[in-house]
Amino acid sequence: KGLSAFIVDADTRGLDASQRIDVIAPHPLGTLRFTGCLVPADRLLGRPGEGFKIAMATLDVFRSTVGAAALGFARRAFDEATRWALKRQVFGHALSEFQLTQARLADMAVAVDAAALLVYRAGWTRDIVGGRITREASIAKLFATESAQQVVDSAVQLFGGLGVVRGMAVERLYREVRALRIYEGASEVLKLVIASRVLDAMSAKKTS
Ligand SMILES: Cc1cc2nc3c(=O)[nH]c(=O)nc-3n(C[C@H](O)[C@H](O)[C@H](O)COP(=O)(O)OP(=O)(O)OC[C@H]3O[C@@H](n4cnc5c(N)ncnc54)[C@H](O)[C@@H]3O)c2cc1C
């Protein structure tokens, strides 16, 4: 009973992957249709009925890597914004000389470093401690993607009108960062996952 996972080769008869889905930033996304596909038994992943467990364990890895991708976007946006703040002259001063700009850059720096530490913790825990890292990966993905959105938005703001001009790096990042808060566990779902891990851990302590 339960779901089972299979590897289905791309050229399997009955598998249709031709319907691409166009989203706001380039992403290899499409709809897969399986119509009367025959899949040999040796293509089974794990044991019968373990498909859901395998999918959830896979999410541990991919949630960490989506967090890492968000971190990369945030770092690039922060770098672009800092260079721009030093260069752009307004009212006879560099943008970076204004304290409001400095406060914004400080918030961005904190967000980037905190996201980095959470992403590294998830990777380290997986590689060194081993086992499931659902809590660490979910926290890393939630924080890194939510904060990257803020960092990229701040970068766009610092660029002013240029920030929304097509072709500018921060404009591209603004479109690219958005989907990360949705796939591999939307932020709301991650909060539920994290809370359930926190509550389970405390319940286990109480009963021991
Ligand atoms: C760029 C991109 C790439 C993707 N890649 C893949 C892929 O490779 N493989 C794949 O299978 N799917 C992929 N997806 C699909 C993605 O996983 C889903 O879009 C995502 O899980 C959200 O599901 P949904 O779109 O059905 O939204 P819904 O489930 O309808 O959710 C809508 C909103 O409700 C919120 N919500 C859901 N449950 C609750 C709750 N209990 N309480 C409060 N709020 C809740 C969600 O967080 C979301 O904000 C991709 C999507 C995108 C945009």
The ligand as a Tripos MOL2 file, in Angstrom:
@<TRIPOS>MOLECULE
LIG
   53    58     1     0     0
SMALL
NO_CHARGES

@<TRIPOS>ATOM
      1 C1          9.2080   27.8080  -11.1020 C.3       1 LIG1
      2 C2          8.4890   26.6150  -10.5560 C.ar      1 LIG1
      3 C3          9.1010   25.3790  -10.6090 C.ar      1 LIG1
      4 C4          8.4370   24.2420  -10.1400 C.ar      1 LIG1
      5 N1          9.0520   23.0340  -10.2410 N.ar      1 LIG1
      6 C5          8.3760   21.9260   -9.9000 C.ar      1 LIG1
      7 C6          8.9490   20.6290  -10.0720 C.ar      1 LIG1
      8 O1         10.0840   20.4940  -10.5350 O.2       1 LIG1
      9 N2          8.2170   19.5460   -9.7220 N.ar      1 LIG1
     10 C7          6.9630   19.6590   -9.2060 C.ar      1 LIG1
     11 O2          6.3300   18.6510   -8.9040 O.2       1 LIG1
     12 N3          6.4050   20.8730   -9.0100 N.ar      1 LIG1
     13 C8          7.0710   21.9950   -9.3510 C.ar      1 LIG1
     14 N4          6.4860   23.2280   -9.1700 N.ar      1 LIG1
     15 C9          5.1690   23.2980   -8.5670 C.3       1 LIG1
     16 C10         5.2800   23.7690   -7.1160 C.3       1 LIG1
     17 O3          5.8590   22.7660   -6.3130 O.3       1 LIG1
     18 C11         3.8880   24.1800   -6.6190 C.3       1 LIG1
     19 O4          3.4850   25.3140   -7.3690 O.3       1 LIG1
     20 C12         3.9210   24.5080   -5.1340 C.3       1 LIG1
     21 O5          4.1190   23.3440   -4.3610 O.3       1 LIG1
     22 C13         2.6180   25.1620   -4.6610 C.3       1 LIG1
     23 O6          1.5400   24.3610   -5.0210 O.3       1 LIG1
     24 P1          0.3290   25.0060   -5.8270 P.3       1 LIG1
     25 O7          0.8690   25.7940   -6.9740 O.co2     1 LIG1
     26 O8         -0.6220   23.9080   -6.1240 O.co2     1 LIG1
     27 O9         -0.2970   26.0570   -4.8280 O.3       1 LIG1
     28 P2         -1.3830   25.7450   -3.7160 P.3       1 LIG1
     29 O10        -1.0820   24.4450   -3.0380 O.co2     1 LIG1
     30 O11        -2.7280   25.9600   -4.3140 O.co2     1 LIG1
     31 O12        -1.0720   26.9040   -2.6820 O.3       1 LIG1
     32 C14        -1.5390   28.2430   -2.8580 C.3       1 LIG1
     33 C15        -1.1100   29.0520   -1.6490 C.3       1 LIG1
     34 O13        -1.6910   28.4940   -0.4790 O.3       1 LIG1
     35 C16        -0.6940   28.2840    0.4870 C.3       1 LIG1
     36 N5         -1.0410   27.1530    1.3360 N.ar      1 LIG1
     37 C17        -1.0560   25.8440    1.0140 C.ar      1 LIG1
     38 N6         -1.3800   25.0970    2.0850 N.ar      1 LIG1
     39 C18        -1.5890   25.9690    3.1030 C.ar      1 LIG1
     40 C19        -1.9600   25.8240    4.4620 C.ar      1 LIG1
     41 N7         -2.1650   24.6210    4.9940 N.pl3     1 LIG1
     42 N8         -2.0850   26.9330    5.2080 N.ar      1 LIG1
     43 C20        -1.8750   28.1580    4.6740 C.ar      1 LIG1
     44 N9         -1.5120   28.3610    3.3990 N.ar      1 LIG1
     45 C21        -1.3750   27.2810    2.6210 C.ar      1 LIG1
     46 C22         0.5690   28.0290   -0.3070 C.3       1 LIG1
     47 O14         1.7030   28.2720    0.4840 O.3       1 LIG1
     48 C23         0.4100   29.0330   -1.4150 C.3       1 LIG1
     49 O15         0.8360   30.2930   -0.9660 O.3       1 LIG1
     50 C24         7.1410   24.3660   -9.6040 C.ar      1 LIG1
     51 C25         6.5390   25.6310   -9.5200 C.ar      1 LIG1
     52 C26         7.1990   26.7420   -9.9860 C.ar      1 LIG1
     53 C27         6.5260   28.1000   -9.8800 C.3       1 LIG1
@<TRIPOS>BOND
     1     1     2 1
     2     2     3 ar
     3     2    52 ar
     4     3     4 ar
     5     4     5 ar
     6     4    50 ar
     7     5     6 ar
     8     6     7 ar
     9     6    13 1
    10     7     8 2
    11     7     9 ar
    12     9    10 ar
    13    10    11 2
    14    10    12 ar
    15    12    13 ar
    16    13    14 ar
    17    14    15 1
    18    14    50 ar
    19    15    16 1
    20    16    17 1
    21    16    18 1
    22    18    19 1
    23    18    20 1
    24    20    21 1
    25    20    22 1
    26    22    23 1
    27    23    24 1
    28    24    25 2
    29    24    26 1
    30    24    27 1
    31    27    28 1
    32    28    29 2
    33    28    30 1
    34    28    31 1
    35    31    32 1
    36    32    33 1
    37    33    34 1
    38    33    48 1
    39    34    35 1
    40    35    36 1
    41    35    46 1
    42    36    37 ar
    43    36    45 ar
    44    37    38 ar
    45    38    39 ar
    46    39    40 ar
    47    39    45 ar
    48    40    41 1
    49    40    42 ar
    50    42    43 ar
    51    43    44 ar
    52    44    45 ar
    53    46    47 1
    54    46    48 1
    55    48    49 1
    56    50    51 ar
    57    51    52 ar
    58    52    53 1
@<TRIPOS>SUBSTRUCTURE
     1 LIG1         1 GROUP 0 **** ****
